[in-house]
Amino acid sequence: MIPILHADEALLAVDKPAGRLVIPGRNPSAGEPSLREELASLHGPLWVVHRLDRGTTGVLVFARSAGAHRTLCLAFEHRGVTKRYLALVRGSPPDAARIDVPIAPARRGRMRPAHLGDPRGKSAVTAVRVLERFAPRPPLPALALVEALPETGRTHQLRVHLAHGGTPLAVDPDYGEAGPLLGRDGAVLIARTPLHAVELRFAHPLTGKPLALAAPLPEDLARTLQAARGT
C-alpha cells in the first residue's frame, strides 16, 4: 500500500517508495505498472505534476482535475514550490554552496553539465547545505548527509549537480559509483540512489492557502545513517 500524505478534491500526495516508476517507462510492454496507474485505479483519474526518479523516495504530488493540474504545473514552472531533499553523498562537500550549472541532455537518458555556449543547456540552480558528516567506517567510505534545495526542476538536476561538485550520491550507477553500501557484517544497507524528497511547500491550487507536505525518512536510508554514525 502506498502511504497517502494528503488527499482532497484537487490533489493527491503520496510517499513514493523506492524502485517505482511514476509514469510508464520506455518499454511499456515490460508489464510494469506505473505508480500513477496503480494510484488511479484506486483514487480515480490523476494528472502528473512532477516526477521523481525510480530510486528516489518521498513526497510526490498528483493533480485530481485539469484545473488543479494547470495551476500546480505553473507553480512548479515559475518557482512557486519550495522543494527540500535529503541526500547521502560521498566525500566532504563544503558546509554550504549554491551550484549554478546549466544542464544538457547526454546519451541514454542521462544528463550532463552543459558546456559554455551549448544551445541545449538549460539553467539549473541548487542550494546545498551539510547537515551531518561521517568519517569512514569500513566498508563505508567518508559520507555526508546534505540538504538540497533545487531552485529549478531539471531532469536529474540534484544528481548531476552533486556529482559535478565532486560529491556524488553515495550510490548512483549513472553519475557516481554503483554500490551498494554494505555494513560491517557484509549486509546491504542501501542499494539505490539515497535521495529523499522530504518536503514540498506551495499554495493550494483551489484555496491559495499555504500547504506543507512532508515524508518520513525511509527505512533503508535511516539504517545507513545509523551505520555511518556507528550506532
VMD Tcl script that draws the C-alpha trace (Angstrom):
set ca {
  {0.00 0.00 0.00}
  {1.35 3.41 -0.99}
  {1.25 5.81 2.02}
  {-1.09 8.78 1.44}
  {0.24 12.10 2.77}
  {-2.68 14.30 1.67}
  {-5.86 13.86 -0.33}
  {-8.62 16.29 -1.29}
  {-10.64 17.19 -4.37}
  {-7.69 18.97 -6.02}
  {-4.66 16.82 -5.33}
  {-3.29 13.55 -4.05}
  {0.12 13.44 -2.36}
  {1.88 10.17 -1.57}
  {5.14 8.98 -0.03}
  {6.78 7.41 -3.07}
  {8.66 4.19 -2.35}
  {11.99 3.38 -3.97}
  {12.00 1.30 -7.13}
  {8.76 2.61 -8.66}
  {8.32 4.46 -11.94}
  {6.00 7.46 -11.73}
  {4.83 7.04 -15.34}
  {5.25 4.10 -17.76}
  {8.83 3.53 -18.86}
  {10.29 3.42 -22.34}
  {9.22 -0.19 -22.74}
  {5.54 -0.34 -21.71}
  {5.33 -3.92 -22.95}
  {7.52 -4.96 -20.00}
  {4.31 -5.05 -17.98}
  {5.49 -2.98 -15.00}
  {2.59 -0.83 -13.75}
  {3.49 2.78 -13.08}
  {2.75 4.44 -9.77}
  {0.26 6.78 -11.45}
  {-1.62 3.83 -12.95}
  {-1.78 1.99 -9.63}
  {-2.99 5.05 -7.74}
  {-5.50 6.00 -10.45}
  {-7.07 2.55 -10.16}
  {-7.75 3.30 -6.51}
  {-8.40 7.05 -6.46}
  {-9.69 7.95 -9.91}
  {-8.07 9.99 -12.72}
  {-4.74 11.59 -11.85}
  {-2.59 14.14 -13.68}
  {1.20 14.06 -13.32}
  {2.54 17.34 -11.91}
  {6.20 16.41 -11.34}
  {8.30 13.27 -11.23}
  {10.81 11.52 -9.01}
  {13.43 9.11 -10.33}
  {12.88 5.40 -9.80}
  {15.32 5.25 -6.89}
  {14.16 8.46 -5.20}
  {11.69 8.37 -2.32}
  {9.44 10.94 -0.72}
  {6.72 13.49 -1.43}
  {5.05 13.08 -4.83}
  {2.01 15.15 -5.86}
  {-0.65 14.35 -8.46}
  {-3.50 16.64 -9.54}
  {-7.06 15.34 -9.49}
  {-8.52 17.74 -12.07}
  {-7.37 19.52 -15.19}
  {-7.68 22.89 -13.47}
  {-5.59 21.84 -10.47}
  {-3.05 20.31 -12.85}
  {-2.68 23.58 -14.73}
  {-2.29 25.61 -11.53}
  {0.23 23.23 -9.98}
  {2.29 22.95 -13.16}
  {2.52 26.75 -13.34}
  {3.62 26.84 -9.70}
  {6.41 24.33 -10.40}
  {7.42 26.14 -13.57}
  {7.55 29.60 -12.00}
  {9.32 28.58 -8.79}
  {6.20 28.73 -6.66}
  {7.10 25.43 -4.99}
  {9.76 25.02 -2.31}
  {11.36 21.58 -2.65}
  {13.56 20.16 0.10}
  {15.58 16.97 -0.38}
  {17.91 14.93 1.78}
  {20.85 13.28 0.02}
  {23.63 11.00 1.26}
  {26.80 11.80 -0.68}
  {30.39 10.60 -0.85}
  {33.29 12.75 0.23}
  {33.40 16.07 2.04}
  {31.27 18.81 0.47}
  {31.57 22.44 1.59}
  {29.37 23.46 4.50}
  {27.12 25.39 2.12}
  {27.14 26.07 -1.61}
  {24.92 27.37 -4.39}
  {25.50 25.35 -7.53}
  {24.59 27.33 -10.66}
  {25.48 24.99 -13.52}
  {23.33 24.58 -16.66}
  {22.35 21.02 -17.60}
  {22.07 19.45 -21.05}
  {20.94 16.05 -22.34}
  {23.53 13.29 -22.69}
  {23.34 9.76 -24.05}
  {20.97 7.01 -22.87}
  {18.63 9.31 -20.97}
  {21.35 10.82 -18.82}
  {22.13 14.49 -18.31}
  {25.43 16.39 -18.03}
  {26.75 19.84 -17.13}
  {26.34 21.99 -20.23}
  {29.39 23.38 -22.00}
  {29.67 27.14 -22.38}
  {27.51 28.19 -25.32}
  {25.75 24.81 -25.58}
  {22.30 25.64 -27.05}
  {20.82 22.55 -25.36}
  {21.86 23.69 -21.91}
  {19.14 24.86 -19.53}
  {19.71 26.88 -16.38}
  {19.82 24.82 -13.19}
  {20.43 26.06 -9.65}
  {20.66 24.09 -6.41}
  {21.43 25.27 -2.88}
  {23.22 22.63 -0.78}
  {23.92 22.60 2.97}
  {25.70 19.93 5.01}
  {23.63 18.55 7.88}
  {25.97 15.85 9.15}
  {29.40 14.41 8.28}
  {30.54 10.83 8.75}
  {34.13 9.61 8.99}
  {34.97 6.41 7.09}
  {33.77 3.26 8.85}
  {34.98 0.46 6.56}
  {33.46 -0.78 4.40}
  {31.60 2.57 4.41}
  {33.53 5.47 2.85}
  {33.50 9.06 4.11}
  {29.93 10.30 3.72}
  {27.85 13.39 4.34}
  {24.13 13.99 4.73}
  {23.15 17.16 2.89}
  {20.02 19.21 2.42}
  {19.43 20.14 -1.22}
  {17.03 22.88 -2.29}
  {16.61 22.91 -6.07}
  {15.54 26.30 -7.40}
  {14.83 24.80 -10.83}
  {13.40 21.44 -11.86}
  {15.66 19.84 -14.46}
  {15.88 16.10 -15.07}
  {18.45 14.50 -12.73}
  {19.38 18.00 -11.52}
  {20.45 17.06 -8.00}
  {22.38 14.00 -9.12}
  {24.26 15.94 -11.80}
  {25.00 18.93 -9.57}
  {26.23 16.83 -6.66}
  {28.47 14.76 -8.93}
  {29.75 17.93 -10.64}
  {30.82 19.22 -7.22}
  {32.86 16.06 -6.59}
  {30.45 14.60 -4.03}
  {28.06 12.30 -5.92}
  {25.27 10.40 -4.28}
  {26.69 7.53 -2.24}
  {25.05 5.10 -4.69}
  {24.47 6.25 -8.26}
  {25.24 3.98 -11.23}
  {24.76 6.86 -13.70}
  {26.77 9.65 -12.09}
  {28.89 8.00 -9.40}
  {29.56 4.53 -8.03}
  {27.01 1.76 -8.47}
  {27.23 0.47 -4.91}
  {25.53 -0.90 -2.88}
  {26.70 0.35 0.51}
  {27.47 -2.51 2.88}
  {27.61 -2.75 6.65}
  {30.43 -4.29 8.66}
  {28.69 -7.65 8.54}
  {28.55 -7.52 4.74}
  {24.80 -6.97 4.67}
  {23.38 -4.46 2.20}
  {22.47 -1.16 3.84}
  {21.19 0.65 0.75}
  {21.28 -0.36 -2.91}
  {19.56 2.60 -4.60}
  {20.20 6.30 -5.01}
  {19.95 7.73 -1.47}
  {17.84 10.76 -2.38}
  {14.67 11.60 -0.45}
  {12.12 14.32 -1.24}
  {11.44 15.17 2.36}
  {9.20 18.25 1.94}
  {7.20 20.28 -0.56}
  {5.61 23.68 0.17}
  {3.23 25.50 -2.18}
  {-0.10 27.30 -2.32}
  {-3.10 25.01 -2.54}
  {-4.44 25.17 -6.13}
  {-8.03 25.82 -5.00}
  {-7.81 27.74 -1.73}
  {-4.48 29.50 -2.23}
  {-3.57 28.71 1.37}
  {-0.01 27.50 2.16}
  {0.33 23.73 2.15}
  {3.33 21.84 3.54}
  {3.75 18.14 2.82}
  {6.46 16.00 4.44}
  {7.55 12.37 4.14}
  {9.39 10.41 6.86}
  {12.88 9.06 6.30}
  {12.71 5.69 4.52}
  {13.95 2.64 6.41}
  {16.97 1.87 4.22}
  {18.31 5.43 4.43}
  {17.72 5.56 8.18}
  {19.55 2.24 8.56}
  {22.50 3.55 6.55}
  {22.74 6.71 8.63}
  {22.78 4.63 11.81}
  {25.65 2.54 10.44}
  {27.55 5.66 9.36}
  {27.19 7.04 12.91}
  {28.37 3.75 14.39}
  {25.11 3.17 16.22}
}
mol new
graphics top color blue
foreach p $ca { graphics top sphere $p radius 0.5 }
foreach p [lrange $ca 0 end-1] q [lrange $ca 1 end] { graphics top cylinder $p $q radius 0.2 }
display resetview
